[in-house]
Amino acid sequence: MASEHKFLKFILPARAFEAVKKGTKQWLIECKCGHLRDFWDLGGVRYKAVGEPRQYLNCPECQKNTWHKIREKTEAEKLQV
């Protein structure tokens, strides 16, 4: 668990922490090469969020520093487990 998540788990009641985790699990971070990663697993938090911001990160797939789009999962991606 990322340190940000440990802090949230410490300060939030269990029910609220699970709601934040569930909400954030609906978001992906996508490189221009098409590589997708779960935003929660990277230490991110997006609870009740809107919009598709970008973050400048290194992609483990193409090994380039690029702007990655943070986007909500599609219905098909939500069904995959």
C-alpha positions in Angstrom: 0.0 0.0 0.0 1.3 3.4 -0.9 2.1 5.8 1.9 -0.7 8.2 0.8 -3.1 5.3 1.2 -1.7 4.3 4.6 -2.3 7.9 5.7 -5.9 7.9 4.4 -6.6 4.6 6.1 -5.2 6.0 9.3 -7.4 9.2 9.3 -10.6 8.0 7.7 -13.1 5.6 9.1 -13.0 2.2 7.5 -16.2 2.8 5.5 -15.0 6.1 4.1 -11.6 4.6 3.2 -13.3 1.8 1.3 -15.5 4.3 -0.6 -12.4 6.3 -1.6 -10.6 3.1 -2.7 -13.6 1.9 -4.7 -14.0 5.3 -6.4 -10.3 5.5 -7.3 -10.3 2.0 -8.6 -12.6 3.3 -11.4 -9.7 5.3 -12.9 -6.8 4.4 -15.1 -3.6 6.2 -16.2 -2.9 5.7 -19.9 0.3 6.4 -21.9 0.3 7.5 -25.5 1.7 4.1 -26.4 -1.5 2.5 -25.0 -0.1 1.1 -21.8 -2.7 1.2 -19.0 -2.2 1.1 -15.2 -4.6 1.3 -12.3 -4.5 4.7 -10.7 -5.0 3.4 -7.2 -2.0 1.0 -7.6 0.2 4.0 -8.5 -0.7 5.7 -5.2 -3.2 8.1 -6.7 -6.6 9.1 -5.2 -9.5 10.3 -7.3 -12.7 10.2 -5.3 -15.9 11.9 -6.8 -13.6 13.4 -9.4 -14.5 14.7 -12.9 -12.3 15.5 -15.9 -9.3 13.9 -17.4 -6.1 15.5 -16.1 -2.7 14.6 -17.3 0.5 13.7 -15.4 4.1 13.7 -16.8 5.4 10.2 -16.0 7.8 7.5 -17.2 6.1 4.6 -19.0 7.4 1.2 -18.0 6.3 -0.1 -21.4 7.8 2.3 -23.9 10.4 3.7 -21.5 9.6 7.3 -22.4 8.7 10.3 -20.3 5.3 11.4 -21.6 2.1 13.0 -20.6 -0.2 10.3 -19.3 -4.0 10.8 -19.4 -5.9 9.9 -16.2 -9.3 8.6 -17.4 -12.3 6.7 -16.1 -12.6 3.1 -17.0 -15.0 2.1 -19.8 -17.8 -0.3 -19.1 -15.9 -3.1 -20.7 -12.8 -2.3 -18.5 -15.0 -2.2 -15.4 -16.2 -5.8 -16.1 -12.7 -7.1 -16.3 -11.2 -8.3 -13.0 
